[in-house]
Amino acid sequence: MGMKVKEVADLVGISVRTLHHYDAIGLLVPDRTTEAGYRLYSGENIADLQQILFFRELGFPLSKIREIINSPNFDRQEALILHRQMLLEKRQRLDKMLETLNKTIRHMKGEITMTDKEKFEGFDFSHNPYEQEARERWGDAAVDTANAKISALSKEAKAALSTEMATIYRKLAELRHDSPASRDAQMAIKEWYDYLNANFGSYSPDAFRNLGEMYVDDARFTKNIDKFGEGLAVFMRDAMAVFAETNG
């Protein structure tokens, strides 16, 4: 019979809106649609969705995933083997970062001494899984400008940027149950706007709004942002939209 969109969303843990978007762009089109307009997903659709989410976890943009899975040469088993290889590589890097984190905690307790170089083992700023998607959305010039700024920074300066970003996220997380249009929320989201413009290129209010939409549309962004507080990505999207409307 097939599964309805809400059933698939609940099964997988993604939003109905995401599935509608995948349908609209031709990435995951349900095998059937009822006369009443309900999308019905087949077992084959579910298998394709698993592939799509593996690719997303590895940082592939939607346009590239669509190109891959719609290719007549696409082999699902070969793709799964590739996913496994790439996830193992990602796990190795995360294991190294966890090792660095544990050593840093011991260093702070006075149990060991770390060199400055050891404090940054596992970090890799040479590869950004979001870069291709950013290029497609905002163009090469904006991304190249941001990359040039980041590349020119020392490791210490990059760490300071990460700390500043986390501070802003925590401040926004404390406000996430308030109205995104409130004075405090708009002051905090302006800090985020100023931070992005100071460090990652030039964002117009409209581009800022579009970025906020990505925080919710892209499960990777939502997962990372919501580590600071469940629902933060949605709150930031709404606050960024209010900011853009007020300052556009």
LOTOR-422685 format. One record per residue (C-alpha): residue number from 1; residue in one letter; chain; y negated, z, x negated. Coordinates in steps of 0.25 Angstrom, whole numbers, plus 5000, padded with zeros to 4 digits. Example, Ala and Ser with C-alpha at 12.3 -4.5 7.8 and 13.67 -1.06 7.14 Angstrom:
2
@num->1	residuo->A	cadena->A	v->5018	w->5031	u->4951
@num->2	residuo->S	cadena->A	v->5004	w->5029	u->4945
This chain:
248
@num->1	residuo->M	cadena->A	v->5000	w->5000	u->5000
@num->2	residuo->G	cadena->A	v->4990	w->5003	u->4989
@num->3	residuo->M	cadena->A	v->4981	w->5015	u->4986
@num->4	residuo->K	cadena->A	v->4967	w->5016	u->4991
@num->5	residuo->V	cadena->A	v->4955	w->5017	u->4981
@num->6	residuo->K	cadena->A	v->4954	w->5032	u->4984
@num->7	residuo->E	cadena->A	v->4968	w->5034	u->4981
@num->8	residuo->V	cadena->A	v->4967	w->5027	u->4968
@num->9	residuo->A	cadena->A	v->4955	w->5034	u->4964
@num->10	residuo->D	cadena->A	v->4962	w->5048	u->4967
@num->11	residuo->L	cadena->A	v->4974	w->5044	u->4959
@num->12	residuo->V	cadena->A	v->4967	w->5039	u->4947
@num->13	residuo->G	cadena->A	v->4955	w->5049	u->4947
@num->14	residuo->I	cadena->A	v->4944	w->5038	u->4947
@num->15	residuo->S	cadena->A	v->4934	w->5036	u->4957
@num->16	residuo->V	cadena->A	v->4934	w->5027	u->4969
@num->17	residuo->R	cadena->A	v->4921	w->5021	u->4964
@num->18	residuo->T	cadena->A	v->4928	w->5017	u->4951
@num->19	residuo->L	cadena->A	v->4939	w->5010	u->4958
@num->20	residuo->H	cadena->A	v->4929	w->5002	u->4967
@num->21	residuo->H	cadena->A	v->4922	w->4998	u->4955
@num->22	residuo->Y	cadena->A	v->4935	w->4993	u->4948
@num->23	residuo->D	cadena->A	v->4938	w->4985	u->4960
@num->24	residuo->A	cadena->A	v->4923	w->4979	u->4961
@num->25	residuo->I	cadena->A	v->4924	w->4974	u->4946
@num->26	residuo->G	cadena->A	v->4938	w->4968	u->4948
@num->27	residuo->L	cadena->A	v->4944	w->4979	u->4939
@num->28	residuo->L	cadena->A	v->4954	w->4985	u->4949
@num->29	residuo->V	cadena->A	v->4955	w->4978	u->4962
@num->30	residuo->P	cadena->A	v->4964	w->4984	u->4972
@num->31	residuo->D	cadena->A	v->4976	w->4975	u->4976
@num->32	residuo->R	cadena->A	v->4973	w->4977	u->4991
@num->33	residuo->T	cadena->A	v->4961	w->4980	u->5000
@num->34	residuo->T	cadena->A	v->4964	w->4983	u->5014
@num->35	residuo->E	cadena->A	v->4957	w->4977	u->5026
@num->36	residuo->A	cadena->A	v->4949	w->4990	u->5027
@num->37	residuo->G	cadena->A	v->4944	w->4988	u->5013
@num->38	residuo->Y	cadena->A	v->4952	w->4999	u->5006
@num->39	residuo->R	cadena->A	v->4957	w->4995	u->4992
@num->40	residuo->L	cadena->A	v->4972	w->4997	u->4989
@num->41	residuo->Y	cadena->A	v->4977	w->4998	u->4975
@num->42	residuo->S	cadena->A	v->4991	w->4994	u->4971
@num->43	residuo->G	cadena->A	v->5000	w->5000	u->4960
@num->44	residuo->E	cadena->A	v->4995	w->4988	u->4952
@num->45	residuo->N	cadena->A	v->4981	w->4992	u->4954
@num->46	residuo->I	cadena->A	v->4984	w->5006	u->4950
@num->47	residuo->A	cadena->A	v->4991	w->5001	u->4937
@num->48	residuo->D	cadena->A	v->4978	w->4993	u->4934
@num->49	residuo->L	cadena->A	v->4969	w->5005	u->4936
@num->50	residuo->Q	cadena->A	v->4977	w->5013	u->4926
@num->51	residuo->Q	cadena->A	v->4975	w->5002	u->4916
@num->52	residuo->I	cadena->A	v->4960	w->5002	u->4919
@num->53	residuo->L	cadena->A	v->4959	w->5017	u->4917
@num->54	residuo->F	cadena->A	v->4966	w->5016	u->4904
@num->55	residuo->F	cadena->A	v->4956	w->5005	u->4899
@num->56	residuo->R	cadena->A	v->4944	w->5014	u->4904
@num->57	residuo->E	cadena->A	v->4949	w->5026	u->4897
@num->58	residuo->L	cadena->A	v->4949	w->5018	u->4884
@num->59	residuo->G	cadena->A	v->4935	w->5013	u->4887
@num->60	residuo->F	cadena->A	v->4937	w->4999	u->4892
@num->61	residuo->P	cadena->A	v->4926	w->4993	u->4901
@num->62	residuo->L	cadena->A	v->4929	w->4989	u->4915
@num->63	residuo->S	cadena->A	v->4926	w->4975	u->4912
@num->64	residuo->K	cadena->A	v->4936	w->4974	u->4900
@num->65	residuo->I	cadena->A	v->4947	w->4982	u->4908
@num->66	residuo->R	cadena->A	v->4946	w->4971	u->4919
@num->67	residuo->E	cadena->A	v->4947	w->4960	u->4909
@num->68	residuo->I	cadena->A	v->4959	w->4966	u->4903
@num->69	residuo->I	cadena->A	v->4967	w->4970	u->4916
@num->70	residuo->N	cadena->A	v->4964	w->4957	u->4922
@num->71	residuo->S	cadena->A	v->4968	w->4948	u->4911
@num->72	residuo->P	cadena->A	v->4981	w->4941	u->4913
@num->73	residuo->N	cadena->A	v->4986	w->4946	u->4900
@num->74	residuo->F	cadena->A	v->4984	w->4960	u->4903
@num->75	residuo->D	cadena->A	v->4997	w->4968	u->4901
@num->76	residuo->R	cadena->A	v->4997	w->4982	u->4907
@num->77	residuo->Q	cadena->A	v->5008	w->4988	u->4898
@num->78	residuo->E	cadena->A	v->5001	w->4983	u->4886
@num->79	residuo->A	cadena->A	v->4988	w->4989	u->4891
@num->80	residuo->L	cadena->A	v->4994	w->5002	u->4893
@num->81	residuo->I	cadena->A	v->4999	w->5002	u->4878
@num->82	residuo->L	cadena->A	v->4985	w->4999	u->4874
@num->83	residuo->H	cadena->A	v->4980	w->5010	u->4882
@num->84	residuo->R	cadena->A	v->4990	w->5020	u->4876
@num->85	residuo->Q	cadena->A	v->4986	w->5015	u->4862
@num->86	residuo->M	cadena->A	v->4971	w->5017	u->4864
@num->87	residuo->L	cadena->A	v->4972	w->5030	u->4871
@num->88	residuo->L	cadena->A	v->4980	w->5035	u->4859
@num->89	residuo->E	cadena->A	v->4969	w->5031	u->4850
@num->90	residuo->K	cadena->A	v->4959	w->5038	u->4859
@num->91	residuo->R	cadena->A	v->4968	w->5051	u->4859
@num->92	residuo->Q	cadena->A	v->4968	w->5051	u->4844
@num->93	residuo->R	cadena->A	v->4953	w->5051	u->4844
@num->94	residuo->L	cadena->A	v->4952	w->5061	u->4855
@num->95	residuo->D	cadena->A	v->4962	w->5070	u->4847
@num->96	residuo->K	cadena->A	v->4953	w->5069	u->4835
@num->97	residuo->M	cadena->A	v->4941	w->5073	u->4843
@num->98	residuo->L	cadena->A	v->4949	w->5085	u->4848
@num->99	residuo->E	cadena->A	v->4953	w->5089	u->4834
@num->100	residuo->T	cadena->A	v->4938	w->5088	u->4830
@num->101	residuo->L	cadena->A	v->4934	w->5096	u->4842
@num->102	residuo->N	cadena->A	v->4944	w->5107	u->4839
@num->103	residuo->K	cadena->A	v->4940	w->5108	u->4824
@num->104	residuo->T	cadena->A	v->4925	w->5109	u->4829
@num->105	residuo->I	cadena->A	v->4929	w->5121	u->4838
@num->106	residuo->R	cadena->A	v->4936	w->5127	u->4826
@num->107	residuo->H	cadena->A	v->4924	w->5124	u->4817
@num->108	residuo->M	cadena->A	v->4915	w->5131	u->4827
@num->109	residuo->K	cadena->A	v->4923	w->5143	u->4827
@num->110	residuo->G	cadena->A	v->4923	w->5144	u->4812
@num->111	residuo->E	cadena->A	v->4938	w->5141	u->4810
@num->112	residuo->I	cadena->A	v->4936	w->5128	u->4802
@num->113	residuo->T	cadena->A	v->4925	w->5120	u->4796
@num->114	residuo->M	cadena->A	v->4922	w->5106	u->4800
@num->115	residuo->T	cadena->A	v->4914	w->5095	u->4792
@num->116	residuo->D	cadena->A	v->4904	w->5087	u->4800
@num->117	residuo->K	cadena->A	v->4913	w->5075	u->4799
@num->118	residuo->E	cadena->A	v->4925	w->5082	u->4805
@num->119	residuo->K	cadena->A	v->4916	w->5086	u->4817
@num->120	residuo->F	cadena->A	v->4916	w->5071	u->4821
@num->121	residuo->E	cadena->A	v->4930	w->5067	u->4819
@num->122	residuo->G	cadena->A	v->4936	w->5060	u->4831
@num->123	residuo->F	cadena->A	v->4922	w->5055	u->4836
@num->124	residuo->D	cadena->A	v->4921	w->5040	u->4836
@num->125	residuo->F	cadena->A	v->4908	w->5033	u->4840
@num->126	residuo->S	cadena->A	v->4912	w->5020	u->4835
@num->127	residuo->H	cadena->A	v->4919	w->5016	u->4848
@num->128	residuo->N	cadena->A	v->4913	w->5019	u->4862
@num->129	residuo->P	cadena->A	v->4923	w->5016	u->4874
@num->130	residuo->Y	cadena->A	v->4911	w->5014	u->4883
@num->131	residuo->E	cadena->A	v->4903	w->5004	u->4874
@num->132	residuo->Q	cadena->A	v->4909	w->4991	u->4880
@num->133	residuo->E	cadena->A	v->4906	w->4996	u->4894
@num->134	residuo->A	cadena->A	v->4892	w->5000	u->4890
@num->135	residuo->R	cadena->A	v->4889	w->4986	u->4884
@num->136	residuo->E	cadena->A	v->4893	w->4979	u->4897
@num->137	residuo->R	cadena->A	v->4884	w->4988	u->4905
@num->138	residuo->W	cadena->A	v->4872	w->4989	u->4896
@num->139	residuo->G	cadena->A	v->4873	w->4978	u->4886
@num->140	residuo->D	cadena->A	v->4875	w->4978	u->4871
@num->141	residuo->A	cadena->A	v->4861	w->4981	u->4867
@num->142	residuo->A	cadena->A	v->4861	w->4995	u->4874
@num->143	residuo->V	cadena->A	v->4874	w->4998	u->4868
@num->144	residuo->D	cadena->A	v->4871	w->4994	u->4854
@num->145	residuo->T	cadena->A	v->4858	w->5002	u->4854
@num->146	residuo->A	cadena->A	v->4866	w->5014	u->4858
@num->147	residuo->N	cadena->A	v->4877	w->5012	u->4848
@num->148	residuo->A	cadena->A	v->4866	w->5010	u->4837
@num->149	residuo->K	cadena->A	v->4860	w->5023	u->4840
@num->150	residuo->I	cadena->A	v->4873	w->5030	u->4840
@num->151	residuo->S	cadena->A	v->4878	w->5024	u->4827
@num->152	residuo->A	cadena->A	v->4866	w->5028	u->4820
@num->153	residuo->L	cadena->A	v->4868	w->5043	u->4823
@num->154	residuo->S	cadena->A	v->4875	w->5053	u->4814
@num->155	residuo->K	cadena->A	v->4888	w->5060	u->4819
@num->156	residuo->E	cadena->A	v->4880	w->5072	u->4821
@num->157	residuo->A	cadena->A	v->4870	w->5065	u->4829
@num->158	residuo->K	cadena->A	v->4881	w->5059	u->4837
@num->159	residuo->A	cadena->A	v->4886	w->5073	u->4840
@num->160	residuo->A	cadena->A	v->4873	w->5078	u->4844
@num->161	residuo->L	cadena->A	v->4872	w->5066	u->4854
@num->162	residuo->S	cadena->A	v->4885	w->5071	u->4860
@num->163	residuo->T	cadena->A	v->4880	w->5085	u->4861
@num->164	residuo->E	cadena->A	v->4867	w->5081	u->4868
@num->165	residuo->M	cadena->A	v->4875	w->5072	u->4878
@num->166	residuo->A	cadena->A	v->4885	w->5084	u->4881
@num->167	residuo->T	cadena->A	v->4873	w->5093	u->4883
@num->168	residuo->I	cadena->A	v->4867	w->5083	u->4893
@num->169	residuo->Y	cadena->A	v->4880	w->5082	u->4900
@num->170	residuo->R	cadena->A	v->4882	w->5097	u->4902
@num->171	residuo->K	cadena->A	v->4868	w->5098	u->4907
@num->172	residuo->L	cadena->A	v->4871	w->5087	u->4918
@num->173	residuo->A	cadena->A	v->4884	w->5094	u->4921
@num->174	residuo->E	cadena->A	v->4877	w->5107	u->4924
@num->175	residuo->L	cadena->A	v->4869	w->5099	u->4934
@num->176	residuo->R	cadena->A	v->4880	w->5090	u->4940
@num->177	residuo->H	cadena->A	v->4881	w->5098	u->4953
@num->178	residuo->D	cadena->A	v->4866	w->5096	u->4956
@num->179	residuo->S	cadena->A	v->4859	w->5084	u->4962
@num->180	residuo->P	cadena->A	v->4858	w->5073	u->4951
@num->181	residuo->A	cadena->A	v->4844	w->5071	u->4956
@num->182	residuo->S	cadena->A	v->4840	w->5085	u->4953
@num->183	residuo->R	cadena->A	v->4829	w->5088	u->4943
@num->184	residuo->D	cadena->A	v->4839	w->5095	u->4933
@num->185	residuo->A	cadena->A	v->4849	w->5083	u->4935
@num->186	residuo->Q	cadena->A	v->4838	w->5073	u->4932
@num->187	residuo->M	cadena->A	v->4833	w->5080	u->4920
@num->188	residuo->A	cadena->A	v->4847	w->5081	u->4914
@num->189	residuo->I	cadena->A	v->4850	w->5067	u->4917
@num->190	residuo->K	cadena->A	v->4837	w->5063	u->4910
@num->191	residuo->E	cadena->A	v->4842	w->5070	u->4898
@num->192	residuo->W	cadena->A	v->4854	w->5061	u->4899
@num->193	residuo->Y	cadena->A	v->4845	w->5048	u->4901
@num->194	residuo->D	cadena->A	v->4837	w->5052	u->4889
@num->195	residuo->Y	cadena->A	v->4849	w->5055	u->4880
@num->196	residuo->L	cadena->A	v->4855	w->5041	u->4883
@num->197	residuo->N	cadena->A	v->4842	w->5034	u->4880
@num->198	residuo->A	cadena->A	v->4840	w->5042	u->4867
@num->199	residuo->N	cadena->A	v->4853	w->5040	u->4862
@num->200	residuo->F	cadena->A	v->4860	w->5028	u->4868
@num->201	residuo->G	cadena->A	v->4850	w->5017	u->4871
@num->202	residuo->S	cadena->A	v->4841	w->5014	u->4882
@num->203	residuo->Y	cadena->A	v->4845	w->5017	u->4896
@num->204	residuo->S	cadena->A	v->4836	w->5013	u->4908
@num->205	residuo->P	cadena->A	v->4837	w->5022	u->4920
@num->206	residuo->D	cadena->A	v->4845	w->5011	u->4927
@num->207	residuo->A	cadena->A	v->4855	w->5010	u->4915
@num->208	residuo->F	cadena->A	v->4856	w->5026	u->4915
@num->209	residuo->R	cadena->A	v->4860	w->5025	u->4930
@num->210	residuo->N	cadena->A	v->4871	w->5014	u->4927
@num->211	residuo->L	cadena->A	v->4876	w->5023	u->4916
@num->212	residuo->G	cadena->A	v->4877	w->5035	u->4926
@num->213	residuo->E	cadena->A	v->4885	w->5026	u->4935
@num->214	residuo->M	cadena->A	v->4895	w->5023	u->4924
@num->215	residuo->Y	cadena->A	v->4897	w->5038	u->4922
@num->216	residuo->V	cadena->A	v->4904	w->5038	u->4935
@num->217	residuo->D	cadena->A	v->4910	w->5024	u->4936
@num->218	residuo->D	cadena->A	v->4917	w->5025	u->4922
@num->219	residuo->A	cadena->A	v->4927	w->5036	u->4922
@num->220	residuo->R	cadena->A	v->4926	w->5038	u->4907
@num->221	residuo->F	cadena->A	v->4912	w->5042	u->4908
@num->222	residuo->T	cadena->A	v->4914	w->5051	u->4920
@num->223	residuo->K	cadena->A	v->4926	w->5058	u->4913
@num->224	residuo->N	cadena->A	v->4917	w->5061	u->4901
@num->225	residuo->I	cadena->A	v->4905	w->5065	u->4908
@num->226	residuo->D	cadena->A	v->4912	w->5074	u->4918
@num->227	residuo->K	cadena->A	v->4918	w->5082	u->4907
@num->228	residuo->F	cadena->A	v->4905	w->5089	u->4907
@num->229	residuo->G	cadena->A	v->4906	w->5092	u->4922
@num->230	residuo->E	cadena->A	v->4914	w->5086	u->4934
@num->231	residuo->G	cadena->A	v->4905	w->5076	u->4941
@num->232	residuo->L	cadena->A	v->4894	w->5075	u->4930
@num->233	residuo->A	cadena->A	v->4896	w->5060	u->4929
@num->234	residuo->V	cadena->A	v->4893	w->5058	u->4944
@num->235	residuo->F	cadena->A	v->4881	w->5068	u->4943
@num->236	residuo->M	cadena->A	v->4875	w->5060	u->4930
@num->237	residuo->R	cadena->A	v->4877	w->5047	u->4937
@num->238	residuo->D	cadena->A	v->4869	w->5052	u->4949
@num->239	residuo->A	cadena->A	v->4858	w->5058	u->4941
@num->240	residuo->M	cadena->A	v->4857	w->5046	u->4932
@num->241	residuo->A	cadena->A	v->4855	w->5038	u->4945
@num->242	residuo->V	cadena->A	v->4844	w->5047	u->4950
@num->243	residuo->F	cadena->A	v->4837	w->5047	u->4936
@num->244	residuo->A	cadena->A	v->4838	w->5031	u->4936
@num->245	residuo->E	cadena->A	v->4832	w->5031	u->4950
@num->246	residuo->T	cadena->A	v->4821	w->5040	u->4946
@num->247	residuo->N	cadena->A	v->4817	w->5034	u->4933
@num->248	residuo->G	cadena->A	v->4821	w->5019	u->4935
